[in-house]
Amino acid sequence: MELITLFFIALLELSNAMSLYILLGLLFAGILHELVSESLVTKHLGRENISSVIKATVFGIPLPVCSCGVIPLASSIKKSGASKGSTLSFLISTPITGVDSILATFGMFGWIFTIYRVVTSMIIAMVAGILTNIFDKDIVQKDIKLTEEETHCCCSSESCSTDNKKTKFSLTKALHYAFVDLLEDIAKPLFWGLILGALITIAIPQNLSTILTDNAWISYFIAIIIAVPMYVCATASLPIAAALMLSGVSAGAAFVFLSAGPATNTVTIGVVKKMLGTKSLYIYLSSIILGSIIFGLGLDYIFDINSIDVKSLIHTHEESGILEILSSIVLWGLMLFFITKSYLKK
């Protein structure tokens, strides 16, 4: 009975820490979706040079698209003439962050961690894109047809649409995209992310957290093994990372999960091989894995030399106000509605 009580307390604290920022992030995502047309993205990414890679990365950073939702968009960009490097950079930078995830990261971990996450994801994406343009000149068949699983591995609504038509700004459409289309797509992974985060908070024994703290390389290895094949969107990865850090895992190891988890999954790996070829696939995986570990080590070094307590970063034990509590109620209500709706469709 005590474990159940602790679980719900941990779940409540995680929800209160994140919900307001997730809802605000979704709102900004809806506005961004209305203001930025996909045709604007596609027309800038055609040349095999550093400029197109940088543009692809910068375009991808704020877009609120998950690691499966980015697949049809990346396919559209590739068909429009984007280089392999630009396409790969876009495939990496887009799912790692997003305006909703950026705000949620700030709400839970603070601005230093947030800026570090955004900047390092840009570097990983740009390095992968540049290496692809240099080392992978192989021509891949242009007319690539994606399977149903590859196109809709997490997307059940219009948030994965590649319709390039844009009319004048509509607040109604922005709100619909934010709190219906996009939230419906992340509802299930976000739900399980919060549940898993709460379970990790109460379930990891103290002696295991001590082992992981004393032997950081083990936690890095575990984070990579879990993150690469697993589907977890950028926002849903946050409560899991927070729970790992509260359980004694280093900030660097949690960062590895935050970086590699949203950027990869088994479906996206298959799509990269099909769409860009084997060489690009190797560059894609090695850039994400090595980049995540290197920047994870860098984060631990920064925290170590500044004597920063990792647990002090996580804002889950602060007294929640009425706004945070109402945000949790709204977010959970919407999540449960969309999850129930998806099961009723089956």
C-alpha angles and dihedrals in degrees: 000000000000091000091052090051091049090048094055092045090053091046091050092049093049091047094048091048094052111026101080092048093046091053092047090047091051090051092053089045091056092049091047091050090055095046100044118059121205090233087065089057097046099049095059101052108066107100125083095233140104092260093062091047091052091047091050091051094047092047090050100048100074098032111112096225127130127225091268097037089057091061100078090040092051089047089054091049092050092050089050090062104269115157121249091251093052092047093049093047089052091048091054104038098044101061097037091064139008131165092268093050093044092056092044090050090052091049093052106030107020133242100295093058091042095053090045091053094049096044095046093047088054091051093048091049094047094047090050092049095047092047090050093052090049102043105025112064094145115128115235123201105271100214100071116172115204121213122239091257092050093049098043106024091134104359123095100160146040095291088090094049118128095202107142097196115113128181127184119310115286120191090197091056091045091053092045092051092047102045101026113025100031099033091048089057096050098035097095099043090043091051092051091042091058092044093048091045091054091046092051090049093059102026107054106094118231094243091056092051088050091052091049092047093050094043106040093172090066092056090047090052092048092048092053094046091052098037104049100060097029125095110226125146121228094256095044091052092063100075090046091052091046091051091049091052093047088052093057103269113138121257088242094057091047088049090054088058092046091051104039098033100064093035097058143036135150094267095050090047089057092047093051090053092048097042102036106017138245097294091054090048091056091048090047095052097039093047092051096042097043093038093050092049094045093049090042089056089047092053092050090049092051092049092045097052091045092045091232116172106229093211091056089066094063114086100204101108098054118111107269118227128215091267093056092047093048090048090054091050092049094046095047091045091053094043094051091045093054094042091051090047092053092051092047089055091059 
